[in-house]
């Protein structure tokens, strides 16, 4: 019997039992749909993390206190000035931060993060000014009471483009607004737009005492310079801090590339885990196909006997039942792919990373559905092919 004839017979049998076929395919539909949707969630998470890390800064290195120094940072503005002299460094921004209340009136206030920094902060952290200007070298050196508002802060205070030149209070102290930043987007717990930027000296003078800084952001001129600059910073700070050859560093230099690789690795593992969990539904669907096909063999025993008596070979019977199992699996897989893509689009829209289309995932899910049809369809097909025609004809 030719393949197209077997396919025609398989479709004819499935049409006769539409409800049974639909319920049999349901497991495969759920399995394939889950694989496509959940793996896409994992890939969407990777894209989202990559975008967020990229938004933190361009070719970014972050110098932070470590060990016992974390409680009382040994990093200073002079360290930042020295780092700025290294080859391959495009910008350096020392930072101090604290939580404050900013407002325009007593009733219109917002709790946010106050960041004291320098004019290079916009370059290092990849910020763009929407209205007004950013911190300048004169305002930073003089420690003037001026402020650049993040987009979230400006929105919370109801300030628009005309806010430049107005005055806001930060923990009761007046600061003149000189600029508002373009929004970058971020999570509720780590929103890069929910902050106010002021000159470093102004924060040291009025909010946080001492001469140390919390972190030093460093932007390299080229991505290829990051390892070289990172090593140069470590060597420079060990000398400046008088750290001996056998002593531990009182600082850490974090590489943005390392963070990205770690996040990508975690997201990849998450994708595999989600895909593995979803694949269980495919196996369950395959068991459902095998169960229904075994029932079908029993119901059609007499039909099989008649076909064998009329000259049908065992391989024809085997092929017919195997094609029926594959048809159920492939149809279920196709419907599952459509449902998975729809779920992917919906989740991506809610989560904010958009529609993630990965042909590889669809191909793998489709191949898996075919394998499920073959594996769980072979046994019932063999049972049908091995029936004795005389016994089959006598079956009631």
C-alpha angles and dihedrals in degrees: 000000000000123000096246090052091052090049091049091051092047093052090046092054092047091051090054090058103033096156093048091048092049093050091046092052092047094085092052091045091053092044097050093040091051093048093050094044099043096043088049088052089055092049091045089053089053091051091047093050091047092052092048093049090047089051090057091071148306116278086342129194118181121204113202136169114259139194115001089350091070090079092051112018118225091197114110140181088255088059089054091049090051092048090052089063094060120107115259095026114129099178143354126203121181112202140203120181139185138163115261143165114244124189149156095214136006091265098041107064139135134197111231145144119279113210121194110201146130139268092272092064092092091055096043096046097035098240124161124205115236098186132009122355140304127245111297131209093253094050091048095046092048094042092229119187096251128131140201112206126217116232094252093051092049091050093048090052093046093241123153138177091302091061092087107107094022125114129247128183122235110197086336097311119116119242128177116233110233099167149003121217129230111253116258099183127236147165126286092253097044108028111167088197094057099082143086120225121211134162114289094236092053090058093046091050102044109019115018121031125213135053100261125102129218098227141350117222116207126191118198123216092234133020089234089061095061098093093044093047092045091055092045091052091050092050093046095049093047089056094043093048094044094238113172125229093258097038125098121250117259089211140050129215112210119202116215089214091057091051090050093049091049093048091047091050092051092047091049091053089048090052092051091048093049091045091050092051091048091049089065088069089055091054090049089050090051091053088052090053092050091049094051093045091052089051089048091052090052092047092048098043093116091048090052090050092051092049092050091047089054091054106273111151125227091250090056091054091044092050094047095055093039091053090051091053092047091048091054091048096046094047090048090048093051092050090045091053091053092048091045092052091048091050089046091054092047095048092045091052093049094044093044102237095102130221113337112200115190114174090192092062092050092049092049092048091048093048090048091053090051091050090049090052092050097044096046095036098053097072097052090043091052090048090054094045093051096053115123107238093219092052091043093053091051092049114114 
